[in-house]
Every structure is written in C-alpha cells, then in structure tokens.
Amino acid sequence: MTAETARLASLVASARYVLWDLDGPICRLFAGYPAHQIAGELVDKIDQLGMGALLTEQERSSNDPQEALRGVHERHRGSDLVLELEEWLTRRELAAVPKARPTPYADPLIRTWSSRGVRFAITTNNAALAAAAYIETRELAECFPHVYGRTPNLDLMKPNPHCLEEAIKAMGAVPSGTLMIGDAATDLEAARQAGVAFLGYARNEFKEGLLRDAGAEVVVGSLEQVLDVLRGLS
C-alpha cells in the first residue's frame, strides 16, 4: 500500500459525513450541453443588455459561464442584472441535466457508502435546483437530503465555505468527521476554511495538477479507488 493509498483509506474510514461537489465528482453536468457554449451564450446576453464593457477579456473568453457571472457581480453587486443573469444560468444548468453524464463509479459509490450510514450533502457552485434535478434522474435523492448550491449572493460561492457550513449545520455534523470531495482548488479552499478533510477527484492529469498545486494531498483519478477502499473496510 502506498502512502497516498493509506491516506485515502484513512479519509474514507473516518468520514461520517461527506460533502460532494456536483459537477466532476458526481457527474459531468455539461456533457451534452457544453459549458463553453453556455458561457458564450451568457456573454452574448450581457452584450445584448448593453453591459459587455463590464467584462474583462478573460471573462469574455472563459469556458466557464460562472466567470462572466462573477465578473458582472463584482462590478454591480446586488443588482437586478446579476439576479437576471443568475436565474438565466440556473435555467441553462437545468437544461443540461437530461444530457449530463454520471461520473464513472459515482452511483455505486454513493449507494454503497450511504448504505453504511454515512450521511451526504451536495455543496456546489451550480444551482441547487440543477443538483436536485440530476440526483432525481439517477434515483439518488434519498442519499442526498441536503443540497446547497449557488445563491443570488455570488460572494457566497466556493471558495467561500458558506454552502459547506450550511450543510454541516443541517446534518448536525462535526467538521472533524466530515469529508469534502471536489475537483477544483475552490473546493479545497472551502474545505480548509470549513475545517473539513478534502479528497480530490481529477478526471485527467491537468485537473490533478491544479489540485496538487493548490495543496491537495490525496487525489484520485477514478472513484473506483474510493469504492475499493470502502469495500475493503470491515
């Protein structure tokens, strides 16, 4: 057993509560309705509203629609424009749900782990409505009684630990017994601030590099590794 496998086993064995990011660890939300397409549509919408000058070049060209949304928010906090764009993005995320692709081994891992009495919540920067709709399509809703996502106050998105802290409170969890599974540096930072352990999921070497550079100690390339560890626990 490698040192990292031993750390993974320790994380899994000590977790009584698990906070899951949605897009990445549970599914590829934008598998059939690509995020870069939604990002382009959002920039077009901002342009049509006459607000295109608010965006930096990076925000305009990003493949992540949340970058443009955050950009407008930073320059027009609490405005009706931000509310309108956030609601627009929520509708696009809901439209992506039917074509979302389950992350390999996510469904059996969730069911197996949940059957052992470990309690789950979703803590995502996507809309809670989209997260709830996705787990419904996979018949996993009973495993996730608590779903926390993006609110109209975009300051509360990860790396802010707000959604993690709300989930911890709702579950009656203690941070020392809680594990966050995420695929981005923002997930890791939120976990640090919330005082919970972190397990990185990276579907490719690029994403793994980003997590390692951010300080993630345990990163898996497949959830099968987590499932194997779980099944090996007595």
Buried (B, 14 or more C-beta within 10 A) or exposed (E): EEEEBEBBBEBBEEBBBBBBBBBBBBBBBBBEBBBEBBBBBBBEBBEEEEBBEBBEEEBBBBEBBBBBBBBBBBBBEEEEBBEEBBEBBBEBBBEBBEEBEBBEBBBBBBBBBBEEEBBBBBBBBBBBBBBBBBBEEBEBBEBBEBBBBBBEBBEBBBBBBBBBBBBBEBBEBEBEBBBBBBBBBBBBBBBBBBBBBBBBBBBEEEBBEBBBEBEBBBBBBBBEBBBBBBEEEE
